[in-house]
Amino acid sequence: MINLKKKRNAGEEWLVTIKDVEYYIPDVQEIVVGEIPITVLNNRQYCVILDPVDPHTKKNALGSRLLRVGECSFFLQPGEKLEAGL
């Protein structure tokens, strides 16, 4: 297994991106829940993220909303959703 240099607890979901490793092969005990497309915003777009991940606790801030204004690109973390459902 590739060491992602992050502590992972049993039962947690996490996102693996190209910033972490070039390729990733799940271990026998791991289940791939799904693939997340990258969200890209141009300079005239914005989005609202529901239940964003708190950068300090690394847990979802349930009931919170986070405004993201373009120009940017990002992946939704496990548990996050776009307000418009896109």
N, C-alpha and C positions, 0 to 999 in steps of 0.2 A: 504494500500500500504506500502511496505517496504521502509524505509528511507535509501537510498544509500549514504547519507552524501556528495552528490555532487550536485551542482546546475545544474538543467536541464531546458533548455528553450523550449518553445512550438515549435514543428516542428523539433527538433534536433534528430539525431540518436545517440544511444550509445550502447556500448557493456557491457553486464553483465556477469561476470565470477564468478567462485567459490571463488575468492579472495574477491569479493564484498559481496555475500550472498550464503548460502548453496543451496537455491532453490528460484525461482522467478516466480510469477504468475502475468502476465500482467494485468494492470487495464483495465477497460472497454474502456477508451479513447485511450489506447495504442495498437499499431499494431506490431506484431512480423514480422520483415522484412525477417529474415532468421537466420539460424544457421551457425556459422563460425567454421570450424575445426581448431584445434591447428596445427601450423606449427612447426615441429621438425627438427633441423639440427644436424647432427653428426659432429665430429671434422674435417671432410674432405669436408664439404659442406658449401656453402654460398648462399645468395639470395640477390636480389636487390628489394627494396620496392619502388613503384612509389607513388608519392603524400603522403609522410609520414606525420603523425600528429606531429606538432611542440609541444614539451612538455611545452613550456612557454605560448603560446597562445591557445593551445588545438584545433587549427584549422589545416586543411590540408594545407601543403606547396605545392601548385599546381606547377607542373613542376619540382619539386625536386626529387632526388633519394637518397635512404639510403641503404648502404651496411650493411648487417647483416652476421656475420661470426659465424659458429658453434663452439662449442657445445652449443646450446640454444634451447629454445622452447618459442613460443609467439603466440598471436592471432593478426590477422590483425585488425586494428581499422576501423571504418566506413570511407569509401572513399579511403582506401589504397588498392593497388593491387600488386601482384607479377609481376615482369617484364616478366617472362616467361609465365605468365598467368595460372600458376598451382594453 
